[in-house]
């Protein structure tokens, strides 16, 4: 007799797949409404040197993400090298293009760290700390986008622009019991996160160094978007770009689509059009180019995945120095 209900992991994957389809359908609607000709015209305005520089900044941002995790692991006495961490990080970035979650890359990074014989508990805690530091950095940029909400008529414009088509993107978010369960589990998750951070809370210099690398990542991402928008003739300041993108970043963390596909592009188009003052054609073009550059920057991971797996067999039995007390606290 078949099970009466789908298992929780399968149901979650199906919901995210459904959310991705809705978001992509809405993105196609926006593209058809705007017209490929106008998007092509906007893209043609961007000088080649801006595209090249934007791609360089995107690669630097990926390296900064690797350095942030490396700093956390090294401070926990993990015997590792920056090259190993870079290979595992890029493998995670590449895999996240296909995994049904916005944090799928972290799962791959954890698997890679375990294959390289790093302590499993320490690796998991370092990834949680890495994610939290990245979120903290982005949260610091949110205030730069708040002035756009305070402009006369901004909120009214937002309300009037939220059409039924935009609201389709929220259909995939389970209501009722989902939110109640999330609320109940909030305190438990918070305690687990604090436990995971316990090792690094005692090392403020390490946290600051990781945060600095997070800022480098953010500056590069903001720079990519600023180059694209100014190249298309849109007068949006660097700091406003950063503030608005940080808002988009938190929107894409919602577990309603696969790796934020569609959701990121729609959010960027919506935010930069109605709060940044960009034209819809420019916002759509920037969103599509930003996604494309992110995927291109992750391509080295395709070469690192096989080597990471096969190379793990040749690693020593233990990659960490004895630190039982510290690891037990995680």
C-alpha positions as CSV (number, residue, x, y, z in Angstrom):
1,X,0.0,0.0,0.0
2,X,1.4,3.4,-0.9
3,X,2.2,6.0,1.6
4,X,-0.7,8.4,2.2
5,X,1.5,11.5,1.9
6,X,4.7,12.6,0.3
7,X,7.7,12.7,2.6
8,X,8.7,16.1,3.9
9,X,12.0,16.4,1.8
10,X,10.1,15.4,-1.3
11,X,7.3,17.8,-0.6
12,X,9.7,20.6,0.0
13,X,11.5,19.9,-3.3
14,X,8.2,19.8,-5.2
15,X,7.1,23.1,-3.6
16,X,10.4,24.7,-4.6
17,X,10.1,23.3,-8.1
18,X,6.6,24.6,-8.3
19,X,7.8,28.0,-7.1
20,X,10.6,28.0,-9.7
21,X,8.1,27.3,-12.5
22,X,5.8,30.1,-11.4
23,X,8.7,32.6,-11.0
24,X,10.2,31.6,-14.4
25,X,6.7,31.9,-16.0
26,X,6.4,35.4,-14.5
27,X,9.9,36.3,-15.8
28,X,8.9,35.1,-19.3
29,X,5.8,37.3,-19.0
30,X,7.9,40.3,-18.1
31,X,10.3,39.6,-20.9
32,X,7.5,39.3,-23.5
33,X,5.9,42.5,-22.1
34,X,9.1,44.4,-22.4
35,X,10.2,42.9,-25.7
36,X,13.5,41.4,-26.6
37,X,14.4,44.3,-28.9
38,X,14.4,46.8,-26.0
39,X,16.5,44.4,-23.9
40,X,18.9,43.9,-26.8
41,X,19.1,47.7,-27.2
42,X,19.9,48.1,-23.5
43,X,22.6,45.4,-23.7
44,X,24.1,47.0,-26.7
45,X,24.7,50.2,-24.8
46,X,27.1,48.5,-22.4
47,X,30.7,49.0,-23.5
48,X,32.8,45.8,-23.8
49,X,35.3,47.0,-21.1
50,X,32.4,47.3,-18.6
51,X,31.4,43.7,-19.2
52,X,34.9,42.4,-18.9
53,X,35.5,44.4,-15.7
54,X,32.2,43.2,-14.3
55,X,33.2,39.6,-14.9
56,X,36.6,40.2,-13.2
57,X,34.8,41.6,-10.2
58,X,32.4,38.6,-10.1
59,X,35.4,36.3,-10.0
60,X,37.0,38.3,-7.2
61,X,33.8,38.1,-5.2
62,X,33.8,34.3,-5.5
63,X,37.4,34.2,-4.3
64,X,36.4,36.4,-1.3
65,X,33.8,33.8,-0.4
66,X,36.5,31.2,-0.4
67,X,38.8,33.3,1.8
68,X,36.0,33.9,4.3
69,X,35.4,30.2,4.8
70,X,39.2,29.6,4.9
71,X,39.7,32.1,7.7
72,X,37.0,30.4,9.8
73,X,38.5,26.9,9.3
74,X,42.1,28.0,9.9
75,X,41.1,29.7,13.2
76,X,39.5,26.5,14.3
77,X,42.9,24.7,13.9
78,X,41.8,22.8,10.7
79,X,44.9,21.8,8.7
80,X,43.9,23.1,5.3
81,X,45.1,25.2,2.5
82,X,43.5,28.0,0.6
83,X,43.7,26.0,-2.6
84,X,41.7,23.1,-1.1
85,X,39.1,25.5,0.3
86,X,38.9,27.3,-3.1
87,X,38.3,24.0,-5.0
88,X,35.6,22.9,-2.6
89,X,33.9,26.4,-2.6
90,X,33.8,26.5,-6.4
91,X,32.5,22.9,-6.5
92,X,29.7,24.1,-4.2
93,X,29.0,27.2,-6.3
94,X,28.8,25.2,-9.5
95,X,26.5,22.5,-7.9
96,X,24.2,25.2,-6.5
97,X,23.1,25.9,-10.1
98,X,21.3,22.6,-10.1
99,X,20.4,21.7,-6.5
100,X,16.8,22.4,-5.3
101,X,17.7,24.9,-2.6
102,X,19.3,28.3,-2.2
103,X,21.9,26.7,0.2
104,X,22.6,23.6,-1.9
105,X,26.1,24.8,-2.4
106,X,26.7,24.6,1.4
107,X,25.6,21.0,1.4
108,X,28.2,20.2,-1.3
109,X,30.9,22.2,0.6
110,X,30.1,20.1,3.7
111,X,30.4,16.9,1.7
112,X,33.7,18.1,0.2
113,X,35.1,19.0,3.6
114,X,34.2,15.6,5.0
115,X,35.8,13.8,2.0
116,X,38.9,15.8,2.7
117,X,38.9,14.4,6.2
118,X,38.0,17.6,8.1
119,X,36.0,17.2,11.3
120,X,32.4,16.9,10.3
121,X,31.0,18.9,13.3
122,X,33.6,21.6,12.8
123,X,32.9,21.8,9.0
124,X,29.2,22.1,9.6
125,X,29.7,24.8,12.2
126,X,32.1,26.8,10.0
127,X,29.6,26.7,7.1
128,X,26.8,28.0,9.4
129,X,29.1,30.7,10.7
130,X,30.1,31.5,7.1
131,X,26.5,31.9,6.0
132,X,25.6,34.0,9.1
133,X,28.6,36.4,8.5
134,X,27.6,36.8,4.9
135,X,24.0,37.6,5.9
136,X,25.3,40.1,8.6
137,X,27.4,41.8,6.0
138,X,24.4,42.2,3.6
139,X,22.2,43.4,6.5
140,X,24.7,46.3,7.0
141,X,24.0,47.4,3.4
142,X,20.2,47.4,3.7
143,X,20.0,51.0,5.2
144,X,21.6,52.4,2.0
145,X,18.5,51.3,0.2
146,X,16.0,52.6,2.7
147,X,16.0,56.3,1.5
148,X,14.3,55.1,-1.7
149,X,11.3,54.0,0.4
150,X,11.1,57.5,1.9
151,X,10.7,59.3,-1.4
152,X,7.3,61.0,-1.9
153,X,4.9,58.5,-3.5
154,X,7.3,55.6,-3.3
155,X,5.1,53.4,-1.2
156,X,2.0,54.3,-3.2
157,X,3.9,53.4,-6.4
158,X,4.9,50.1,-4.9
159,X,1.3,49.3,-4.0
160,X,0.0,50.2,-7.4
161,X,2.7,48.2,-9.1
162,X,1.9,45.0,-7.3
163,X,-0.3,43.5,-9.9
164,X,-1.8,40.0,-9.9
165,X,1.0,38.8,-12.0
166,X,3.6,39.9,-9.4
167,X,1.5,38.2,-6.7
168,X,1.7,34.9,-8.6
169,X,5.2,34.6,-7.2
170,X,3.9,34.1,-3.7
171,X,1.6,31.2,-4.6
172,X,4.4,28.7,-3.9
173,X,4.9,29.9,-0.3
174,X,2.9,27.5,2.0
175,X,0.7,29.4,4.4
176,X,-0.9,28.6,7.7
177,X,0.8,25.6,9.3
178,X,4.1,26.3,7.5
179,X,4.5,29.7,9.2
180,X,3.3,28.4,12.5
181,X,5.9,25.6,12.4
182,X,8.6,28.1,11.4
183,X,7.7,30.3,14.3
184,X,7.8,27.5,16.8
185,X,11.2,26.3,15.5
186,X,12.7,29.8,15.5
187,X,14.0,29.7,19.1
188,X,15.4,26.2,18.6
189,X,17.2,27.2,15.4
190,X,18.6,30.3,17.1
191,X,20.1,28.2,19.9
192,X,21.7,25.9,17.4
193,X,23.2,28.9,15.5
194,X,24.6,30.3,18.7
195,X,26.1,27.0,19.5
196,X,27.7,26.8,16.1
197,X,29.2,30.2,16.6
198,X,30.5,29.6,20.1
199,X,34.0,28.7,18.8
200,X,34.4,31.9,16.9
201,X,32.6,34.3,19.4
202,X,35.8,33.9,21.4
203,X,37.9,35.0,18.4
204,X,36.7,38.5,17.5
205,X,39.7,39.1,15.2
206,X,38.7,36.0,13.1
207,X,35.1,37.2,12.9
208,X,36.3,40.6,11.8
209,X,38.6,39.1,9.1
210,X,35.7,37.0,7.8
211,X,33.4,40.0,7.8
212,X,36.0,42.0,5.8
213,X,36.1,39.3,3.2
214,X,32.3,39.4,3.1
215,X,32.5,43.2,2.5
216,X,34.9,42.5,-0.4
217,X,32.4,40.1,-1.8
218,X,29.6,42.6,-1.5
219,X,31.6,45.5,-3.0
220,X,32.4,43.4,-6.0
221,X,28.8,42.3,-6.5
222,X,27.6,45.9,-6.1
223,X,30.3,47.0,-8.5
224,X,29.1,44.5,-11.1
225,X,25.6,45.9,-11.0
226,X,26.8,49.5,-10.9
227,X,28.9,48.9,-14.0
228,X,25.9,47.4,-15.8
229,X,23.4,50.1,-14.9
230,X,25.7,53.1,-15.6
231,X,26.7,51.4,-18.8
232,X,23.1,51.5,-19.9
233,X,22.8,55.1,-18.9
234,X,20.9,54.6,-15.6
235,X,22.0,57.1,-13.0
236,X,22.0,54.9,-9.9
237,X,24.6,55.5,-7.2
238,X,26.8,52.7,-6.0
239,X,25.5,52.9,-2.5
240,X,21.9,52.8,-3.6
241,X,22.7,49.8,-5.8
242,X,24.2,48.1,-2.8
243,X,21.2,48.8,-0.6
244,X,18.7,47.6,-3.1
245,X,20.6,44.5,-4.0
246,X,20.9,43.6,-0.3
247,X,17.1,43.6,-0.1
248,X,17.0,41.4,-3.2
249,X,19.5,39.1,-1.5
250,X,17.3,38.5,1.5
251,X,14.2,37.9,-0.7
252,X,16.1,35.2,-2.7
253,X,16.8,33.4,0.6
254,X,13.1,32.5,0.8
255,X,12.9,28.7,0.1
256,X,10.4,29.0,-2.7
257,X,12.4,28.2,-5.8
258,X,15.5,26.3,-6.9
259,X,18.6,28.4,-6.3
260,X,16.4,31.5,-6.6
261,X,15.8,31.0,-10.3
262,X,13.3,33.5,-11.5
263,X,12.7,34.9,-8.1
264,X,16.1,36.8,-8.1
265,X,15.4,38.2,-11.6
266,X,11.9,39.3,-10.8
267,X,12.9,40.8,-7.5
268,X,15.8,42.7,-9.1
269,X,13.6,44.0,-11.9
270,X,10.9,45.1,-9.4
271,X,13.2,46.7,-6.9
272,X,15.5,48.6,-9.3
273,X,12.6,49.7,-11.4
274,X,10.3,51.0,-8.7
275,X,12.9,52.0,-6.1
276,X,16.0,52.6,-8.1
277,X,14.4,54.6,-10.9
278,X,15.8,52.4,-13.7
279,X,13.7,51.5,-16.7
280,X,12.3,48.0,-16.8
281,X,14.4,47.1,-19.9
282,X,17.6,48.1,-18.1
283,X,16.6,46.3,-14.9
284,X,15.7,43.1,-16.7
285,X,18.9,43.3,-18.7
286,X,21.0,43.8,-15.5
287,X,19.2,41.0,-13.7
288,X,19.8,38.5,-16.6
289,X,23.4,39.5,-17.1
290,X,24.1,39.3,-13.3
291,X,22.7,35.7,-13.2
292,X,24.7,34.8,-16.3
293,X,27.9,36.1,-14.9
294,X,27.3,34.3,-11.6
295,X,26.9,31.0,-13.5
296,X,30.0,31.7,-15.6
297,X,32.0,32.4,-12.5
298,X,31.0,29.1,-11.0
299,X,32.2,27.0,-14.1
300,X,35.6,26.2,-12.6
301,X,33.8,24.1,-10.1
302,X,32.8,21.7,-12.9
303,X,36.5,20.8,-13.2
304,X,37.1,20.8,-9.4
305,X,34.3,18.3,-8.6
306,X,35.9,15.2,-10.0
307,X,39.4,16.1,-8.6
308,X,37.9,16.9,-5.2
309,X,36.3,13.5,-4.9
310,X,39.2,11.5,-6.2
311,X,41.8,13.5,-4.3
312,X,40.0,12.9,-1.0
313,X,41.1,9.3,-1.0
314,X,44.7,10.3,-0.9
315,X,44.3,12.6,2.1
316,X,45.7,11.7,5.6
317,X,43.4,10.1,8.1
318,X,43.0,13.4,10.1
319,X,43.2,16.9,8.8
320,X,42.5,18.6,12.1
321,X,44.7,19.0,15.2
322,X,43.2,17.5,18.3
323,X,40.6,20.0,19.6
324,X,38.1,17.8,21.2
325,X,36.8,20.4,23.6
326,X,36.3,23.0,21.0
327,X,34.5,20.7,18.6
328,X,32.4,19.2,21.3
329,X,31.1,22.6,22.1
330,X,29.7,23.1,18.6
